[in-house]
Amino acid sequence: MQLATTAGSSPPAIPLVALLDARMAFGAVRALDGVSLTISPGECVGLIGHNGAGKSTAVNVINGGLTPTGGSVQYTLADGSKGNGAAVARACGIRSVFQELSLCPNLTIEETIRVPHRDLKGFGWRKTARKRIAKALDQVFPGHGIEPGMIVGDLSIAERQMVEIAAGFAEGSIPARLVILDEPTSSLDAAVARQLLDHVRKFCASGGAVIFISHMLGEVFDVATRIDVMKDGKIIDSRPTSDFTQQGLIDAMGHVASTKAEARSQTSREDRIGEEVLNTPEGLSARRGEIVGLAGLAGHGQAEALARYFVSRSAGIHHTKTPEVAFVAGDRGRDGIMPLWSILQNLTLTHLPSLLRRGLVDQKAEDTLAQDWKQKIGIRTENMNNPILSLSGGNQQKVLFARSLASSAPIVVMDDPMRGVDVGTKQEAYDMIRREAEAGRTFLWYSTETDEVVQCDRAFVFRNGQISAELIGEDITEENILAASFEMHEEAS
Amino acid sequence: MANPVTSSILQLPKRPWFWAFVASGITFGATYALTEGSGSSELISAALTFATFSAIVGIGQMFVITMGPGNVDLSIPATMTLAGTLSLKFMDGSTALILPGLGIALFVGLAAGMFNYLLIRLLRIPPIIATLSASFLYQSLAIWWNRGLRIKPPEALADFTTGSLAGIPNLTIVGLLIAVASWFILQRSIFGRWLSAVGQNTRAARLSGIPVEAVKAATFIGSAVLASLTGYLLASFSGGAALNMGTEYLLISIAVVVIGGCSIAGGNSNVPGIWGGALLMFLVVSMLNSYGLGAGVRLILTGTIIIAIVAAASGRKGSA
């Protein structure tokens, strides 16, 4: 860190990193769509945006982890020479601290430090590592109480996050000049988070640079000198922090007016929606024929709430011809598909108890049901006895929809079911959901896409595992969802 | 496309159980060549009889293994011993008590299976550990009850287990009936469907509304009941129960599942392969015996042959 000051003292900022029209495509998905930005010594850039806006891709392009498919990334080394590529990025002193903790749980802290700090080798590297991480922890989180000899797996998630952050700032053969912090405070409590913010300010004041990604807008305002707003793979706004207000920021993140809201439902809510059919302790509720959305940023407890509700309503011991709830998986491989089976067997699974004749599966009835749904939902296959894995992802998803809708369950729980589904299939699925709702089914629908949530009759916005807002009808707008998704105030302040 | 008969014959080598039967045939041929045909009908009859024991416990083990990685029933030998000793002691040679004795044996299996499942479920012990530790309990119970007594089975029962019908040993008929019933359960009943779903993806099975816990309980109970039935039959067949009567069936029950072409990764099972594997396991040992090989060499060769069969069968699958 001390070494970094020499780089920072070189007067008007020569940017450490300069992206020029960087583009990154994964197949047909354009994760970065022409991003230009520079980061100079002494700057702390707050990078904010919705899920899937391209923040993580931008970070990975900046730290050299991804080579952009278009445009350029240029690094300026401490000695003034320029270059590009992952090796130069490392030589330039760019460090990343990720939200998904990247420490190895079976190693001690000093041992895991060796992974990013490649100069730690030879005789006595453990001792060097121990000094290095202990010093960094003392600097960033005074009074942390973490011993470098501790096994990572024994640390709490907050302590692990602290170690990871400290490793990002620790001294090494190449001093840290740009530290990228991706959601660093998501598992830290307010006091520790403030220690981090203080350190970031000090680090920048002494000539270091930081990219700070957080959904806690209060923190971003607190620490960033400049805020870049990303949406759909582009930077749509970039201004000094003082030029933004929190509300302005939220508006900037999601300013596209929703056209879907009009298309909601042909029949009026009053005709369709009946009495309350579910009510969970955490505050989820839904009525007959209602489509209830679960919104908020990804990983804020929506999927867990759905799984908990489903498991509480379907015992593992008894089976029933009339299940109360059916589940549509979004993570198909983990939660839905039976990979060894045919399309037909996958489709009929939930409804199977109703297809028995003298204790055995009635294969004719099973066939009829499958053909029926093949027509209804348009599964593109010649033969329903083909293996399920012969289908495309979208068609597999249709099979999972059919699995639940074929059952008699009055409530259908959907865990972000449109993940990786093409536009055409999505429209068909939306129509089907609306038809089923009109016929009296209730849907609990978790979606990471605002376009889908605004189609719902009611939406619950989740933040940190809890419901932070309940929106009804016309109030379900991107702005309101965003406002409820983000922490507006710094906690405990 | 050829006509259906030839095409289904051409499909045979792709069946997972095909190679177990081929290997059994070759092994039999090798023994036959050495003995120049003398005693071959006795060999077939013995193979069918002893394979029956392996096949019945193997079918139980197959159900358990179908539930996926980590699911295996190591309490089979102890359950066999406990069921065999208790039922023989109860019958005490009396013909009138044959059926109640069978009831006792099956009840032992039922209780052992429930105990295994409860260990797994309530104490959250992995199935391997739960069934292994439970097997020590069952074995101790058998020792405690048995006290080394050697009680003969009722004569009628002994006659039945050693007799045969139209050249086929009675026991083999029982074993084949069980195999057919198991095939039906696996292929046509909803339980078979559920079992396969649990084995492929337990989480997805739960989320599809399958009563996963009930399936698990039924499977462990089924395995233990089949083991206890085998114990009852084996004790009657060999003229009395012995405390070590189940020992060799631990490895055999797993080996026949693997040789028969069931997927250790779960979700996939087949009944014919169990019989193929069971015949092979017996024929290999008797072939090596008739070639006059010592115990050490015999074990080495048995292991090598099993590895070769499994490799051949899985290589076939990979190329298909």
HADDOCK unambig.tbl for C-alpha pairs under 7 A between the chains (distance, minus, plus):
assign (segid A and resid 314 and name CA) (segid B and resid 209 and name CA) 6.58 0.50 0.50
assign (segid A and resid 315 and name CA) (segid B and resid 211 and name CA) 6.74 0.50 0.50
assign (segid A and resid 316 and name CA) (segid B and resid 211 and name CA) 4.21 0.50 0.50
assign (segid A and resid 316 and name CA) (segid B and resid 212 and name CA) 5.37 0.50 0.50
assign (segid A and resid 316 and name CA) (segid B and resid 213 and name CA) 5.23 0.50 0.50
assign (segid A and resid 316 and name CA) (segid B and resid 214 and name CA) 6.73 0.50 0.50
assign (segid A and resid 317 and name CA) (segid B and resid 211 and name CA) 4.93 0.50 0.50
assign (segid A and resid 317 and name CA) (segid B and resid 212 and name CA) 6.82 0.50 0.50
assign (segid A and resid 317 and name CA) (segid B and resid 213 and name CA) 5.39 0.50 0.50
assign (segid A and resid 317 and name CA) (segid B and resid 214 and name CA) 4.77 0.50 0.50
assign (segid A and resid 318 and name CA) (segid B and resid 211 and name CA) 5.68 0.50 0.50
assign (segid A and resid 319 and name CA) (segid B and resid 210 and name CA) 6.72 0.50 0.50
assign (segid A and resid 319 and name CA) (segid B and resid 211 and name CA) 5.55 0.50 0.50
assign (segid A and resid 326 and name CA) (segid B and resid 208 and name CA) 6.90 0.50 0.50
assign (segid A and resid 327 and name CA) (segid B and resid 207 and name CA) 6.05 0.50 0.50
assign (segid A and resid 327 and name CA) (segid B and resid 208 and name CA) 6.41 0.50 0.50
assign (segid A and resid 334 and name CA) (segid B and resid 204 and name CA) 6.67 0.50 0.50
assign (segid A and resid 335 and name CA) (segid B and resid 203 and name CA) 5.94 0.50 0.50
assign (segid A and resid 335 and name CA) (segid B and resid 204 and name CA) 4.21 0.50 0.50
assign (segid A and resid 335 and name CA) (segid B and resid 207 and name CA) 6.93 0.50 0.50
assign (segid A and resid 336 and name CA) (segid B and resid 204 and name CA) 4.76 0.50 0.50
assign (segid A and resid 337 and name CA) (segid B and resid 204 and name CA) 6.94 0.50 0.50
assign (segid A and resid 338 and name CA) (segid B and resid 197 and name CA) 6.43 0.50 0.50
assign (segid A and resid 338 and name CA) (segid B and resid 200 and name CA) 5.99 0.50 0.50
assign (segid A and resid 338 and name CA) (segid B and resid 201 and name CA) 6.48 0.50 0.50
assign (segid A and resid 349 and name CA) (segid B and resid 208 and name CA) 6.94 0.50 0.50
assign (segid A and resid 350 and name CA) (segid B and resid 208 and name CA) 5.42 0.50 0.50
assign (segid A and resid 350 and name CA) (segid B and resid 209 and name CA) 6.07 0.50 0.50
assign (segid A and resid 359 and name CA) (segid B and resid 189 and name CA) 6.58 0.50 0.50
assign (segid A and resid 360 and name CA) (segid B and resid 188 and name CA) 5.63 0.50 0.50
assign (segid A and resid 360 and name CA) (segid B and resid 189 and name CA) 4.42 0.50 0.50
assign (segid A and resid 360 and name CA) (segid B and resid 190 and name CA) 6.41 0.50 0.50
assign (segid A and resid 361 and name CA) (segid B and resid 188 and name CA) 5.72 0.50 0.50
assign (segid A and resid 361 and name CA) (segid B and resid 189 and name CA) 5.48 0.50 0.50
assign (segid A and resid 361 and name CA) (segid B and resid 190 and name CA) 5.94 0.50 0.50
